[in-house]
Amino acid sequence: MNIILNGASGCGKGSMAGFLVKDFGLVPISTGDLFREQIAKQTPLGKKLESYVSTGKWVPDEVTIEILMDRIKQPDCAKGVILDGFPRTLNQAIALDKTLNIDLVIAIEVTDDIVHARLGGRYMCRNCGTIHSTRWDKIDKCKKCGGTDLYQRDDDKAEFIQKRLENFKLNNGEILDFYRSQNKLFIVKDKLENTPADTYALVKDTVAKL
């Protein structure tokens, strides 16, 4: 079983992936995490990626596709994957379609106001990478590892959030149409007051039927 989680940054794709991993044993793959891993290692590719990510710009398709395809070829992905943050352009969707059979695309729809509220209150643990929200969590220490170095990513700061939204909307319509034409699209309308568990409850039965 291979699933794509589609939606603007801050819509809850990461939380959704966590539930799907727990219930269905799929391997979560986030292009954002793959990018940050390269950046942290300061590889030549990582330095190039940093120039895009730190300013809220899209990473070029050819670079994103190369990194993603290398990951899904790893043995642990044979049992099924959850793709978070890919594809983000029609070219990426077409390239993926030639390599991996996708069973379901879960598109989480949120308003711009929700995105601003959620990203603006999102902090990460520098030690283990766990995401925290000021809506639900205390940010004095990590809820997973107990680390005290929690920080806000540069691209989660107010000046970059609107740019990320505009970039997302620029390409996402044709991606949804691509998967809608294959009868693989499932749309979930999220609300600000929803917890991650509330949103997951809207899709769990559909995934279980695959």
Disulfide bonds with the S-S distance in Angstrom:
none
